[in-house]
Amino acid sequence: MHTASNASNLFYVCVCMKMESFENNPYWRPPYAVTVEILLEQIPFLFDRVKRFLKDPQNDDYVAGFVEFYRSYYITECNRGENTGTQTFEETEGALTTALEHRDYQKTRNFSSAISHIFQDSLVVEQLQHQFTPSLAKKIDGLIGNGVFRNAGCYRTTDAKPSGYDYFYLSPTEIESEMDKLFRTVNEKMRDENAKWYNVASRFFIRFLCIHPFSNGNGRTARILLSALLVKHAIIPVSFFNVLDGNQLYLGCIDEAHSFGNFKLFNSFLIESVFNSLYRFVSSLDICESNL
């Protein structure tokens, strides 16, 4: 039987290896589409345009409206991907703008609070106000689970396995040491100028899910932490629902990385998601060179 421990050494080797680290023409992109390499090249230019737009006080009203829309969009995407909370954009907006007592609404409000805790209400964060540590993961999970599930923000103490798969997540006795090791390794790689941001972020994300440190809320916590690793490259938080059939692709890319040690597809998926999040902002607010 497979366990998450089997993937541990693979993670720490792969995160340091120099290799072609994404699929340039992944199967879900049509033949006529530009390559992932081109998307990757465009990301810094799009991000720079977004940052310049945000710095202009004349754009504050437009930006505020987009932030509200994007927050609801992101939360809905995550809730659908994790099969929890509000499942439509309208339901999410209702949860965030009313005080109605409903369990799904509370889950959505909690998730929004967790996002605000780390990113405030901004699309661009120059510098995180929190250290990227296991304590931050516990804080986020605690906010997500506040009043919704037991032991929120605490490492699980029982075995767990994903539904439909023949392997267990990491043993509870190994969680603390592996979480410390994971965050230490990722912090080191983030300081390495030669490390590719998408390599580090994707491997953190997959490894976190393999550890599955909490009894509940792992997927949502992992998504927020992933966005924290992307603040120098993207508007945040980064949505995965920007590609065709996004959730199925998301699950398939995770399975490919976990089962076969192939991170290329998830890297491509992540690059595409970052690009599309930026492009959505540029397109929605009609940013062009004339108003920069």
QUISULBEL-V193841 format. One record per backbone hydrogen bond with DSSP energy under -1.0 kcal/mol. NH is the residue of the N-H (numbers start at 1). CO is the residue of the C=O. E is the energy in kcal/mol with one decimal. If there is no record, write none. Layout:
NH/CO/E
NH/CO/E
This chain:
4/168/-1.2
7/4/-1.1
8/5/-1.4
11/7/-2.2
12/8/-1.9
13/9/-1.8
14/10/-2.9
15/11/-2.4
16/13/-1.2
23/264/-1.1
29/26/-1.8
33/30/-1.8
36/24/-2.4
39/35/-1.8
40/36/-2.7
41/37/-1.9
42/38/-1.7
43/39/-1.4
46/42/-2.5
47/43/-2.7
48/44/-2.0
49/45/-1.9
50/46/-2.4
51/47/-2.4
52/48/-2.2
53/49/-2.1
54/50/-2.4
55/51/-1.5
59/56/-2.2
60/57/-1.7
63/59/-2.6
64/60/-2.6
65/61/-1.8
66/62/-2.0
67/63/-2.7
68/64/-1.8
69/65/-2.0
70/66/-3.4
71/67/-2.5
72/68/-1.9
73/69/-2.4
74/70/-3.1
75/71/-2.5
76/72/-2.2
77/73/-2.3
78/74/-2.6
79/75/-3.0
80/76/-2.5
81/77/-2.4
82/78/-2.5
84/79/-2.3
92/88/-2.3
93/89/-2.5
94/90/-2.1
95/91/-2.3
96/92/-2.0
97/93/-1.2
98/94/-1.1
106/102/-2.6
107/103/-2.2
108/104/-1.9
109/105/-2.5
110/106/-2.7
111/107/-2.2
112/108/-2.3
113/109/-2.3
114/110/-2.2
115/111/-2.1
116/112/-2.5
117/113/-2.1
118/114/-1.2
119/115/-2.7
120/116/-2.2
122/119/-1.5
133/131/-1.5
137/133/-1.4
138/134/-2.3
139/135/-2.2
140/136/-2.5
141/137/-2.5
142/138/-2.3
143/139/-2.1
144/140/-2.4
145/141/-2.2
148/145/-2.6
149/145/-1.9
154/151/-1.9
156/213/-3.0
165/162/-1.7
168/2/-1.4
169/160/-2.9
170/210/-1.4
174/171/-2.1
178/174/-2.3
179/175/-2.7
180/176/-2.2
181/177/-2.2
182/178/-2.6
183/179/-2.5
184/180/-2.1
185/181/-2.5
186/182/-2.4
187/183/-2.3
188/184/-1.9
189/185/-2.3
190/186/-2.3
192/189/-1.0
195/192/-1.4
200/196/-2.2
201/197/-2.5
202/198/-2.1
203/199/-2.1
204/200/-2.1
205/201/-2.3
206/202/-2.5
207/203/-2.1
208/204/-2.8
209/205/-2.0
210/206/-1.9
211/207/-2.4
212/208/-2.6
221/217/-2.3
222/218/-2.8
223/219/-2.0
224/220/-1.9
225/221/-2.4
226/222/-2.5
227/223/-2.0
228/224/-1.6
229/225/-1.1
230/227/-1.3
233/230/-2.2
234/230/-1.5
236/123/-2.6
246/243/-1.4
249/245/-2.0
250/246/-2.8
251/247/-2.5
252/248/-2.4
253/249/-2.9
254/250/-2.0
255/251/-2.4
256/252/-2.1
257/253/-1.9
258/254/-2.8
259/255/-3.0
260/256/-1.7
261/257/-1.2
262/256/-1.5
267/263/-2.6
268/264/-2.3
269/265/-2.6
270/266/-2.7
271/267/-2.8
272/268/-2.6
273/269/-2.1
274/270/-2.5
275/271/-2.5
276/272/-2.7
277/273/-2.2
278/274/-2.0
279/275/-2.9
280/276/-2.4
281/277/-1.5
282/278/-2.5
283/279/-2.8
284/280/-2.6
285/281/-2.0
287/282/-2.3
291/288/-1.3
292/289/-1.2
